[in-house]
Amino acid sequence: MKELVLIACYWLHLAVTTMWVGGIFFILFILMPSSRQVFGAGAGAGKLMGDVSMRFAPLVNYGILLLVVTGVVLASMSRQFTGTGALENRWTALLMPKVVLALVMIGVHFYRGLILAPRIKRAPEAKKAALQRLSLNLVHVNLALGLLVLLLSGALSVYRGY
């Protein structure tokens, strides 16, 4: 039974991570340039990106919940995690920065959605472009953080023991 729980948690954890980080990558490097090429830099591209964001953000929100739940289950079922100290072995020494980076990603995601997006909608035209650039820069930050989380996940797999 433990093996089935581990398999399900790994699968969900990896699937959601792939959806989130891969979705960010797709949006930044495929969808945004394509929308600008098709619609120009005007309202059409902005409307498309707004519609995509309205569909993608709820998936990420639910995904974050799954990542937290599966992450807690996976850590608690690991023989390497004793919960007594962050640096007691290499596995926990790698897990702590992964968790911190993931929490920063979550914070950036919710800041953009709950605070920055409403500000952009209310902002006068003179300030709107600067806030949109900030939002886009934060998406780039989240992609970089996500790639670091994946790197740490790979390193953790070397030291993992169940």
C-alpha positions as CSV (number, residue, x, y, z in Angstrom):
1,M,0.0,0.0,0.0
2,K,2.9,2.4,0.8
3,E,4.3,1.9,-2.6
4,L,1.0,2.8,-4.3
5,V,0.8,6.0,-2.2
6,L,4.3,6.9,-3.2
7,I,3.7,6.2,-6.9
8,A,0.5,8.3,-6.9
9,C,2.2,11.2,-5.0
10,Y,5.3,11.1,-7.2
11,W,3.1,11.1,-10.3
12,L,1.0,14.0,-9.1
13,H,4.0,16.0,-7.9
14,L,5.8,15.5,-11.2
15,A,2.7,16.1,-13.3
16,V,1.8,19.4,-11.6
17,T,5.4,20.6,-11.6
18,T,5.6,19.9,-15.3
19,M,2.3,21.7,-15.9
20,W,3.4,24.8,-13.9
21,V,7.0,25.2,-15.0
22,G,6.3,23.9,-18.6
23,G,3.3,26.2,-18.8
24,I,5.4,29.2,-17.8
25,F,8.0,28.2,-20.4
26,F,5.3,27.8,-23.1
27,I,3.7,31.1,-22.3
28,L,7.0,33.1,-22.3
29,F,8.8,31.5,-25.3
30,I,6.0,30.3,-27.5
31,L,2.6,32.0,-26.8
32,M,3.8,35.5,-26.1
33,P,6.0,35.9,-29.2
34,S,3.4,34.2,-31.4
35,S,0.6,36.4,-30.1
36,R,2.7,39.5,-30.8
37,Q,3.5,38.2,-34.3
38,V,-0.1,37.5,-35.1
39,F,-1.8,40.4,-33.4
40,G,1.0,42.9,-33.1
41,A,1.8,44.6,-29.8
42,G,-1.8,46.0,-29.4
43,A,-5.0,45.0,-27.8
44,G,-5.4,41.7,-29.6
45,A,-2.2,40.2,-28.1
46,G,-3.2,41.6,-24.6
47,K,-6.6,40.1,-24.8
48,L,-5.2,36.7,-25.8
49,M,-2.7,36.7,-22.9
50,G,-5.4,37.8,-20.5
51,D,-7.7,35.0,-21.6
52,V,-4.8,32.5,-21.3
53,S,-4.0,33.8,-17.8
54,M,-7.6,33.4,-16.7
55,R,-7.4,29.7,-17.7
56,F,-3.9,29.0,-16.5
57,A,-4.0,30.7,-13.1
58,P,-6.7,28.4,-11.6
59,L,-4.9,25.3,-12.8
60,V,-1.8,26.6,-11.0
61,N,-3.8,27.4,-7.9
62,Y,-5.1,23.9,-7.6
63,G,-1.7,22.6,-8.6
64,I,-0.1,24.4,-5.7
65,L,-2.4,22.7,-3.3
66,L,-1.5,19.3,-4.8
67,L,2.2,20.2,-4.7
68,V,2.1,21.0,-1.0
69,V,0.1,17.9,-0.1
70,T,2.2,15.5,-2.2
71,G,5.4,17.2,-1.1
72,V,4.5,16.7,2.6
73,V,3.5,13.1,2.0
74,L,6.7,12.3,0.0
75,A,9.0,14.0,2.6
76,S,7.2,12.3,5.5
77,M,7.5,8.9,3.9
78,S,11.2,9.3,3.1
79,R,13.7,7.4,5.3
80,Q,16.0,10.4,4.9
81,F,13.7,12.9,6.5
82,T,13.6,12.7,10.3
83,G,12.3,16.2,10.9
84,T,14.9,16.9,13.6
85,G,17.3,19.2,11.6
86,A,17.6,20.9,8.3
87,L,21.3,19.9,7.8
88,E,21.5,16.4,9.4
89,N,22.2,14.8,6.0
90,R,22.6,15.8,2.3
91,W,19.0,15.0,1.5
92,T,17.5,17.3,4.0
93,A,20.2,19.9,3.2
94,L,18.9,19.9,-0.4
95,L,15.2,19.7,0.6
96,M,15.2,22.9,2.6
97,P,16.3,25.2,-0.3
98,K,13.9,23.4,-2.6
99,V,11.0,24.1,-0.2
100,V,12.1,27.7,0.3
101,L,12.3,28.3,-3.5
102,A,9.0,26.6,-4.0
103,L,7.4,28.9,-1.3
104,V,8.9,32.0,-3.1
105,M,7.4,30.8,-6.4
106,I,4.0,30.4,-4.7
107,G,4.3,33.9,-3.2
108,V,5.2,35.4,-6.5
109,H,2.3,33.6,-8.2
110,F,-0.2,34.8,-5.7
111,Y,1.3,38.3,-5.5
112,R,0.9,38.6,-9.3
113,G,-2.7,37.3,-9.3
114,L,-4.1,38.8,-6.1
115,I,-2.3,42.1,-5.8
116,L,-0.5,43.1,-9.1
117,A,-3.2,42.1,-11.6
118,P,-5.9,44.3,-9.9
119,R,-3.4,47.2,-9.7
120,I,-2.8,46.8,-13.4
121,K,-6.5,46.9,-14.2
122,R,-7.0,50.1,-12.0
123,A,-3.8,51.8,-13.1
124,P,-3.9,54.9,-15.3
125,E,-2.4,54.3,-18.8
126,A,0.8,56.1,-17.9
127,K,1.6,53.5,-15.1
128,K,0.0,50.4,-16.7
129,A,3.0,49.6,-18.9
130,A,5.5,49.7,-16.0
131,L,3.3,47.4,-13.9
132,Q,2.9,45.0,-16.8
133,R,6.7,44.9,-17.2
134,L,7.0,44.1,-13.5
135,S,4.4,41.3,-13.8
136,L,6.3,39.9,-16.8
137,N,9.6,40.1,-15.0
138,L,8.1,38.2,-12.1
139,V,7.0,35.5,-14.5
140,H,10.6,35.2,-15.6
141,V,11.7,35.0,-12.0
142,N,9.2,32.2,-11.4
143,L,10.6,30.3,-14.4
144,A,14.1,30.6,-13.1
145,L,13.0,29.5,-9.6
146,G,11.1,26.6,-11.1
147,L,14.2,25.4,-13.0
148,L,16.2,25.7,-9.8
149,V,13.6,23.6,-8.0
150,L,13.8,21.0,-10.7
151,L,17.6,21.0,-10.4
152,L,17.3,20.4,-6.7
153,S,14.8,17.7,-7.3
154,G,17.3,15.9,-9.5
155,A,19.9,16.2,-6.8
156,L,17.5,15.0,-4.2
157,S,16.8,11.9,-6.2
158,V,20.5,10.9,-5.9
159,Y,20.2,10.9,-2.1
160,R,16.6,9.6,-1.8
161,G,15.9,6.5,0.0
162,Y,12.5,5.0,0.7
